[in-house]
Amino acid sequence: MALQSGSVGSRGGTRVRLFPQPFFLDGYVDPVTLELALPAGSVRAGPADGRMYAVCPIDKPMPYGAHPDRRGRAIWLLPPWRGSARPPAIPDRLGHFDSLTPDDPAFLAAHAWGCARFVLEVWERYCGPIPWHFASRLPRLEVACIDAYDNAQGGFGFLELGQNLRWRGRTHPFGLNFDVIAHEMGHLIIFALVGLPQAEDPSGEHRGFHEAMADVAALVASAHFDTVLDGVLEATYGNLYVANELSRFAELSASEQIRVAANGVRLDEFEQGWGDEHDLSLPLTGAIFDILVEVFQQLLVERRLIPAWILDLSDNIERMQAFQHPIDAEFERAYKAAPLAFKAALVDARDILALYIASLWRSLVADPLTYAEVARLMRLIERRLTGGRFARAVEMSFAWRGIGRFTVGPRLSC
């Protein structure tokens, strides 16, 4: 399966060029070429394939979804878009889209479609086939890039990508932001595998779960780019709690982002209630990121790449902070001695975490859905898939966040 950029690919796949991270960040000025699993020549102009297609509507009056009419009744606006649209991206004579350059107007559609297709391929590697939750009504996902919309959303038959219009006066299309696309694709994958809740969740844990898992979907997909893995390791020497590309989502500048996976938020902070599901997601996102880091560090210890005392410190945050300088120095020394071994361990940790998450998504039901149930299932899944080898990482990560010990209060008026 063709997932990683440049070096790995199935012969005859369709080539596209993607920005692994926002193009305005240092080190990501140029897109990378990768090969999707779709045979060259099978993707039509758009791009369009059997599962999804891209379109850039002109003068689309409102985003997809429910809108009130004059009497306050909900009217649903759903794909397909039947109005005017910009010219589609055209494949070259061999069936590829990698000849398109970022200054070509058609590049936006090719990039948005390529990112969405890449994320689907990544997660079908771990989950198996992922049918759309809207398949009974609409056969394909519409990936729509529109101008007059300051947001991005995934819903019933659509992945709609507007533009960031207000970040320090800088405008950029979300169709060129891999993290945003991967996050919204994460929602669609969870809708497909976990289902849609049939009743309102007063605790909000289902909403927080969705945001957390969409971030995790983006994290795992991003970790399939060689350039991202190399950049993370070169910047952190393997100490992943240092701010890096894997821990940040929907990046809008080199130093600021919407949410951070390597966070210190605990569930007890929401016992009295919550106001925003993105904030509520942080303890669960953080716990999953902690599991990734702990598995990675344990693999490094098992392979004798770092000393065991580093892993022993990780169950005590205060001690870790006190020993931060020697930890940083030890990671730098160890990484420089064996960079390829570090990368192999990170790839293995990524795959282990992704298999846990895929099994979690296939085990959960939408009603009811609680963080405590997520933690309980993750413990069972770890034992089933890895025989208790990483039980400490799973147990400690959820325990430190208070997941299973504290409950979420009601939604507060904002």
Secondary structure, DSSP 8 states (H G I E B T S, - for coil): ---SSSS---TTEEEEEE-SS-TTSTT-SS-EEEEEEEETT-SBTBTB-SSEEEE-BSS--S-SEEEE-TTS-EEEE-S---S-B---B---TTS--TT--TTSTTHHHHHHHHHHHHHHHHHHHHH-----TTTTT-SSEEEEE-SS-S-EEEETTEEEE-EEEEETTEEEEGGG-HHHHHHHHHHHHHHHHH---SS--TT-HHHHHHHHHHHHHHHHHHTT-HHHHHHHHHHHTT-TTS--GGGEEEE-SSS-EEEESS----GGGGTT-BS-HHHHHHHHHHHHHHHHHHHHHHHHHHTTSS-HHHHHHTT-HHHHHHTHHHHHHHHHHHHHH-HHHHHHHHHHHHHHHHHHHHHHHHH--SSS--HHHHHHHHHHHHHHHHTTTTHHHHHHHHHHHTBTTB----B---
